[in-house]
Amino acid sequence: MSEPAINADEAFVGTVEPEGADRLDEAKLTEWMQANVAGFKGPLHLTKFKGGQSNPTYKIEAASGNYVLRRKPFGPLLPSAHAVDREYKVQNALNKAGFPAARQFGLCTDENVVGSWFYIMDMVDGKTIWDGAMPGDEPAYRRDTYFAMIDTLAALHTVDVEAVGLSDFGKPGNYFGRQVDRWTKQYKLSETEHMPDMERLIEWLPKTLPEQTRTSVVHGDYRIDNMIWAKDKPEVLAVLDWELSTLGDPLGDFSYVCMAWVTENGGRSGVSDLDRKALGIPELDEVVARYCEKTGRDSLPDMNWLFAYNFFRLAGILQGIKKRVIDGTASSAHAKAQSDRVQPLVDRATEFAKLAGM
C-alpha cells in the first residue's frame, strides 16, 4: 500500500491560470490589499496552486513581492470545515512568538471581495520535500532533516498557549475523544456506503481512549511535505496547512508524523519500505527517543492505538472528499483518486486496532 496520508493542499507544487469558478476579482482584491496589507504595491497577478482538496490556494505576484492567498471553497461545506480564520489566527500568533509559521498580512471576512473568506500570508522562499526518501541527498543530511522535523514539532508542543494568545483556540481536555467524535460525525455526514469495519472502529475507539496528560497547539497534519525547508540546510522555515489545528493532545501530531514509518514510500512521505540505515533516516525508536527528550517525556502510550486512530481519522477526511466528488464541489482533479483510498485506510486502521486489542 502506498503512503496513505493526504496532503490536504499540495500547495507550492506549481501554479496554473485560474479558470471558471476559481477565478477571483483581481480589481476588488487589489483594492482590499491596498487598504489592508502593509507595504502592498500593485498591480498584482494571480495564479492558483495545483492540487488541493481543502482550501484553494493562490500565488499573488505583485510589485511589492509575492504573497499567498487561501480562501474557503465555494459551494456547500460541512460544519466547522475550512475555517480560514482559525488558520490565520494560529499562524499569526505562532509567527509573532518566533515559531516557523508564515507571516500573516490580513484576514478578510467580507465575501463581496472574492466570494468567500480568505487570508493573505507571506510566500516563504524555500523548498518542499515531497519524497521522504529525499533522493539525491547525503545520509547525514537526511538524518539531520528528520531530526529537525521532530525538533520543530517539539517546539510547537512546548509553546505557552496562554502567552501567545491561543488559550481559546480549542478545548483543552479529552482531545482524542473529541477527535473521534468529530471524525465520526463528519464521516456520517459524508457517508456514501456502509463499511462494517468503519462501524467497528466507531464503536471501539471511544471505549479505549488513552489518557491525555498534556495540552498544546496541535497542527493536525504535520509531516515532512507540509513545510517549507531552507534550500541549503536542514532547517524548517515555515510549517504549512493549519486547517486542522486546535488545542489538544500533542501525541495526536507526534503519532501522525510517525505514520511515515508504517507506510510505504510510493514517492511520498512514507519510509517503511526504504533502506533507512543506508539512507540515514532514523528508525522509529530513535524518533520516539528524540521527541521524548525534547519534550521531557519518559514514555508514550500504545502506538498501535494511535496508528489505528490516525488511519481512522484519515478515512474520515477522505470520505468527506469522496462525498464532495459526488456532489461536484471538490476543488482538485486529484480528489477522485483520493476518494478511492477510503476503504484501504479503514483496512489499515483495523489492522492496528486489532494489534491494540480490538
WOBELNOR-V833851 format. One record per backbone hydrogen bond with DSSP energy under -1.0 kcal/mol. CO is the residue of the C=O (numbers start at 0). NH is the residue of the N-H. Records with the same first field share a line. If there is no record, write none. Layout:
CO: NH  NH
This chain:
7: 52  53
13: 49
15: 47
18: 21
19: 22
23: 25
24: 28
25: 29
26: 30
27: 31
28: 32
29: 33
30: 34
31: 35
32: 36
36: 39
40: 63
44: 60
46: 58
47: 15
55: 70
56: 48
57: 68
58: 46
59: 66
60: 44
61: 64
64: 61
65: 122
66: 59
67: 120
68: 57
69: 118
77: 80
81: 83
82: 86
83: 87
84: 88
85: 89
86: 90
87: 91
88: 92
89: 93
90: 94
91: 95
92: 96
93: 98
94: 97
98: 100
99: 238
102: 121
105: 119
107: 117
109: 112
110: 114
116: 71
117: 107
118: 69
119: 104  105
120: 67
126: 228
130: 133
133: 136
137: 141
138: 142
139: 143
140: 144
141: 145
142: 146
143: 147
144: 148
145: 149
146: 150
147: 151
148: 152
149: 153
150: 154
151: 155
152: 156
155: 158
158: 160
159: 163
160: 165
161: 164
165: 168
173: 177
174: 178
175: 179
176: 180
177: 181
178: 182
179: 183
180: 184
181: 185
182: 186
183: 187
184: 188
185: 189
194: 198
195: 199
196: 200
197: 201
198: 202
199: 203
200: 204
203: 206
204: 207
215: 247
217: 245
222: 225
225: 239
227: 236  237
228: 126
232: 234
234: 229
237: 227
241: 244
245: 217
247: 215
248: 251
249: 253
250: 254
251: 255
252: 256
253: 257
255: 258
256: 259
257: 260
258: 261
259: 270
262: 271
264: 267
267: 131
270: 273
273: 275
274: 278
275: 279  280
282: 286
283: 287
284: 288
285: 289
286: 290
287: 291
288: 292
289: 293
290: 294
291: 296
301: 305
302: 306
303: 307
304: 308
305: 309
306: 310
307: 311
308: 312
309: 313
310: 314
311: 315
312: 316
313: 317
314: 318
315: 319
316: 320
317: 321
318: 322
319: 323
320: 324
321: 325
322: 326
323: 327  328  329
331: 334
333: 337
334: 338
335: 339
337: 340
338: 341
340: 344
341: 345
342: 346
343: 347
344: 348
345: 349
346: 350
347: 351
348: 352
349: 353
350: 354
351: 355
352: 357
353: 356
